[in-house]
Amino acid sequence: MIANALTSESGALKLLSYNVQIGIPTRKYRHYITHSWKHVLPFPQRQNNLERIAEFISDFDIVGLLELDAGSIRSEFIHQPEYLAEKAGLPYCYNRVNRDLGIVAQHSLAILSRYEAHFVKEHKLPSTIPGRGALEAHFGDEDDPLVVVLVHLSLSARARKRQLDYVSELIQGYKNAVVMGDLNSELDSDEISDLFDSTALSKPLTAGNTYPSWKPKLAFDHILVTPGIKKGEAEVFGVKHSDHLPVAMEVDFPHPEGCQT
């Protein structure tokens, strides 16, 4: 089970990665067709579902969220990253708009945190079709930070390879690094194997299936960490608020005293 929140004695941090599909609780494959309009228009149940998501994520310390909307027609102009951060009681919200379609859609990803990051940078990931991005946030000791990189990778294996090469360069030289998000790929894929070969990231012993949420068959969502961070096993939660299931991991960060609330 996931343990308690960060303390100065243990340094335990609860991490979560969750693709929330802009608040759409997809339950069947056919909903991708019959409920496709929910990706462009508002619907009353979205806010109720966001409330449930906020309640679920409130128990974690650093939360990476994928497939959010930063304020458009479909979200009723609600900035979903900020809304979820406020409702979950996570005071720090860092987001990147990956695709800016004006009032039609603001495709975003975000890191919500109980602790303030002292460095945040948005990254445009290489992709044939524009709109894939990463968010980098540094926590704790500025000289030896915990570096968290949140990503949402492409569907194409070739594009994912280029994107993970980019991520590999981002975390070079950092002892305490976390790469998490929707990688759209299993851990034994060629592109993720290359990531393990080119970085100090450790391959988890197990990977729980996260997609689709109603009958999970594929492990697409991951939390990968370097050996300097003591970790527990990844845990997948069976909450059905999206077409993906969330994945969590408890880690022991070497410099908890540097994290400021």
C-alpha positions in Angstrom: 0.0 0.0 0.0 1.0 3.6 -0.5 2.5 5.1 2.7 2.1 8.4 4.4 3.1 11.8 3.0 6.5 13.3 3.0 8.2 13.7 6.4 11.6 15.1 7.2 12.5 11.8 9.0 11.7 9.4 6.1 11.7 11.5 3.0 8.8 9.4 1.6 7.1 11.0 -1.4 4.0 9.6 -3.0 4.1 10.0 -6.8 1.1 9.5 -9.1 0.8 9.5 -12.9 -2.7 9.7 -14.4 -4.1 10.2 -17.9 -7.5 11.7 -17.1 -8.9 12.1 -20.6 -10.2 15.7 -19.9 -12.6 14.3 -17.4 -14.4 11.8 -19.7 -15.1 8.5 -17.8 -14.9 6.2 -20.9 -16.2 2.7 -20.0 -16.3 0.8 -23.3 -14.5 0.9 -26.7 -17.6 2.0 -28.5 -17.7 5.1 -26.3 -14.8 6.4 -28.4 -17.3 6.7 -31.2 -20.6 7.4 -29.4 -19.1 9.8 -26.9 -16.6 11.4 -29.2 -18.5 14.7 -29.0 -17.4 15.0 -25.4 -13.9 15.8 -26.7 -15.2 19.1 -28.3 -18.3 20.0 -26.3 -19.2 20.4 -22.6 -21.3 17.8 -20.8 -22.8 18.1 -17.3 -21.1 15.0 -15.8 -17.6 16.2 -16.5 -17.4 18.4 -13.4 -18.7 15.6 -11.2 -16.0 13.3 -12.6 -13.3 16.0 -12.0 -14.4 16.2 -8.4 -13.9 12.5 -8.0 -10.5 12.7 -9.7 -9.5 15.6 -7.3 -10.6 13.6 -4.3 -8.5 10.6 -5.5 -5.3 12.6 -6.2 -5.5 14.6 -2.9 -3.6 11.8 -1.1 -0.5 12.2 -3.2 2.5 14.6 -3.0 3.6 15.0 -6.7 0.9 14.3 -9.3 1.5 14.2 -13.1 -1.7 14.6 -15.1 -2.1 14.0 -18.8 -4.9 15.0 -21.2 -6.2 18.1 -19.5 -7.8 21.2 -20.9 -6.5 24.6 -19.9 -9.8 26.5 -20.6 -11.9 26.2 -23.8 -15.5 25.5 -24.8 -15.4 21.8 -24.0 -14.2 22.5 -20.4 -16.6 25.4 -20.1 -13.5 27.6 -19.9 -12.4 26.0 -16.7 -8.6 25.7 -16.4 -8.6 22.0 -15.4 -5.1 21.9 -14.0 -5.7 24.8 -11.6 -9.2 23.5 -10.8 -7.9 20.1 -9.8 -5.0 21.5 -7.9 -7.3 23.7 -5.8 -9.9 20.9 -5.2 -7.2 18.4 -4.3 -5.5 20.8 -1.9 -2.2 20.7 -3.9 -1.0 24.3 -3.8 1.5 24.2 -6.7 0.3 23.8 -10.2 2.7 23.8 -13.3 1.2 23.1 -16.7 2.1 23.1 -20.4 -0.3 23.6 -23.3 0.7 21.1 -25.9 -1.8 22.1 -28.5 -3.4 25.5 -28.5 -6.6 25.4 -30.6 -8.0 28.6 -29.1 -11.5 28.4 -27.7 -11.9 24.9 -29.3 -9.4 23.1 -27.1 -6.3 23.7 -24.9 -4.6 20.3 -24.8 -2.4 20.3 -21.6 -0.4 18.3 -19.1 0.4 19.4 -15.6 2.4 18.6 -12.5 0.5 19.3 -9.2 2.5 19.3 -6.1 2.4 19.7 -2.3 5.9 21.2 -2.6 7.2 24.2 -4.5 9.5 23.5 -7.5 12.5 25.8 -7.7 12.9 25.3 -11.4 10.2 24.5 -14.1 10.7 24.2 -17.8 8.4 23.3 -20.6 9.7 21.2 -23.5 8.4 20.6 -27.0 9.0 17.0 -27.9 10.1 16.1 -31.4 7.1 14.8 -33.4 6.0 14.7 -37.0 2.6 15.9 -35.8 3.0 18.9 -33.5 1.5 18.7 -30.0 3.6 16.4 -27.8 5.3 17.9 -24.8 7.1 17.4 -21.6 7.2 19.3 -18.3 10.4 19.3 -16.2 10.2 20.3 -12.5 13.0 20.4 -9.9 12.3 20.0 -6.2 14.5 20.1 -3.0 18.2 20.8 -3.0 19.2 23.1 -5.9 22.6 21.4 -6.1 21.2 17.9 -6.0 17.5 18.2 -6.9 14.8 15.7 -7.4 14.1 16.1 -11.2 10.6 15.1 -12.3 9.9 14.9 -16.1 6.3 14.3 -17.1 5.7 13.1 -20.7 2.9 12.1 -23.0 4.4 10.2 -25.9 3.2 9.7 -29.4 1.4 6.6 -30.8 4.2 6.0 -33.3 7.2 3.9 -32.2 9.5 5.9 -34.3 8.3 9.2 -32.8 8.5 7.7 -29.3 12.1 6.7 -29.9 13.0 10.3 -30.8 11.1 11.7 -27.8 12.7 9.3 -25.4 16.1 10.2 -26.8 15.2 13.9 -26.0 14.2 12.9 -22.4 17.4 10.9 -22.0 19.4 14.1 -22.6 17.2 16.0 -20.2 18.0 13.8 -17.2 21.7 13.2 -17.9 23.9 14.2 -14.9 21.1 14.1 -12.4 21.3 11.4 -9.7 17.7 11.7 -8.6 15.4 11.7 -11.6 11.9 10.5 -12.3 10.3 10.1 -15.7 6.6 9.4 -15.6 3.5 9.7 -17.7 1.6 8.0 -20.5 4.4 6.5 -22.6 2.0 4.7 -24.9 4.4 1.8 -24.8 5.2 -1.3 -22.7 8.4 -1.6 -20.7 9.9 -4.3 -23.0 9.5 -2.1 -26.1 12.6 -1.3 -28.1 12.3 2.5 -27.4 12.0 2.1 -23.6 14.8 -0.5 -23.6 17.0 2.0 -25.3 16.0 4.6 -22.6 17.2 2.2 -19.9 20.4 1.6 -21.8 21.2 5.3 -22.2 20.2 6.5 -18.7 20.5 5.4 -15.0 16.7 4.8 -14.9 15.9 1.5 -13.3 13.5 -1.0 -14.9 10.7 -1.8 -12.5 10.3 -5.5 -11.5 6.6 -5.4 -12.5 4.4 -3.2 -14.5 0.6 -3.2 -13.9 -1.7 -2.9 -16.9 -3.3 0.6 -17.1 -5.2 0.6 -20.4 -8.1 0.4 -21.1 -9.5 1.1 -17.6 -12.5 -1.2 -18.0 -10.4 -4.2 -19.0 -6.7 -3.3 -18.7 -4.5 -5.3 -21.0 -1.6 -2.9 -21.7 0.9 -1.2 -19.4 1.2 2.2 -21.0 1.6 4.4 -17.9 4.8 4.3 -16.0 6.9 5.8 -13.2 10.6 5.3 -13.8 13.3 6.4 -11.3 17.1 6.4 -10.9 18.8 4.1 -8.3 19.6 7.1 -6.0 15.9 7.1 -5.2 14.8 4.2 -3.0 11.4 3.1 -4.4 8.6 0.8 -3.7 6.8 -1.2 -6.4 4.5 0.6 -8.8 0.8 0.3 -7.9 -2.1 0.6 -10.3 -5.4 1.8 -8.9 -8.7 0.5 -10.2 -10.5 3.9 -10.2 -12.7 4.3 -13.4 -12.6 8.0 -13.9 -10.9 7.9 -17.4 -9.9 5.4 -20.1 -6.6 4.9 -18.3 -5.9 3.7 -14.8 -3.5 5.7 -12.5 -0.2 4.4 -11.5 1.5 5.3 -8.2 4.9 4.8 -6.5 6.3 5.7 -3.1 9.9 6.9 -3.2 12.4 7.9 -0.6 14.0 11.2 -1.6 17.5 11.8 -0.2 17.0 15.5 0.6 13.5 16.0 2.0 14.5 19.0 4.0 14.9 21.0 0.7 11.2 20.6 -0.2 9.2 23.6 0.8 5.4 23.7 1.2 
